[in-house]
Amino acid sequence: MLDSILVHTNMNDEIESLSDIFKALADPTRLRLLVLLSDQSIIDCEGGCTDQKYLCVGALAQKLSVTQSAVSQHLRVLRHVRLIKGERRGAFMHYSLNNEGVEKYRDLVEQIMGVKFVSG
């Protein structure tokens, strides 16, 4: 019985985690940010985005045509669910996908919703 309670509690925790990720992904701007971070192009910006792994808030705002403060708020949500990660470079934060977080999200979806849900 204890095993059943632990499994049930674990499943509830995983469902809560998955729900948090779905909430984060429910906003179109956050989805656009993830697309930009997964398929980046080098952008000239004051933050010195010199490689394709990381983009600064300014470059992301420029690409999305939204304010830097709006981008920062969306990035905070995505960091909270561990889909992205940030790295400070001088005065600027640069962001990239958190591959481990994305993999955990995919595994959670597969575990809770089933393989057919993930693979079609």
C-alpha positions, 0 to 999 in steps of 0.5 A, spaced: 500 500 500 505 504 501 508 503 494 501 505 491 501 511 495 508 513 493 507 512 486 501 516 486 504 522 490 510 521 485 505 521 479 501 527 482 508 531 482 510 529 475 503 532 473 504 538 476 511 539 473 508 538 466 502 542 468 507 548 469 510 547 463 504 547 459 502 553 462 509 556 460 508 554 453 501 556 452 503 563 451 505 565 443 511 569 445 514 564 449 513 559 444 516 564 439 522 565 444 523 557 444 523 557 436 528 563 436 533 559 441 532 553 438 534 555 431 538 562 432 542 566 427 547 571 428 544 577 430 548 584 431 546 587 437 549 591 443 550 585 447 555 581 443 551 575 441 557 572 437 555 565 437 549 561 435 548 558 442 546 564 446 542 570 444 541 576 449 535 580 451 536 585 446 537 581 440 531 577 442 526 583 443 529 585 436 527 579 433 520 579 436 519 586 435 517 587 443 520 590 448 526 588 452 522 588 459 516 583 456 522 579 453 525 578 460 518 577 463 517 571 458 524 568 459 523 568 467 517 564 466 521 559 461 527 559 466 522 557 472 520 551 468 527 550 466 526 550 458 532 555 457 538 557 461 542 564 462 549 565 462 552 572 464 557 575 459 559 582 461 553 586 463 548 582 459 545 575 460 545 571 454 540 565 453 539 558 450 535 552 450 536 548 456 537 541 453 536 537 459 530 541 461 527 540 454 529 532 454 525 532 461 519 535 459 519 530 453 520 524 457 514 527 462 510 527 456 511 520 454 511 518 461 504 521 463 501 521 456 504 515 453 508 514 447 503 515 442 502 522 444 509 524 443 510 520 437 503 521 433 
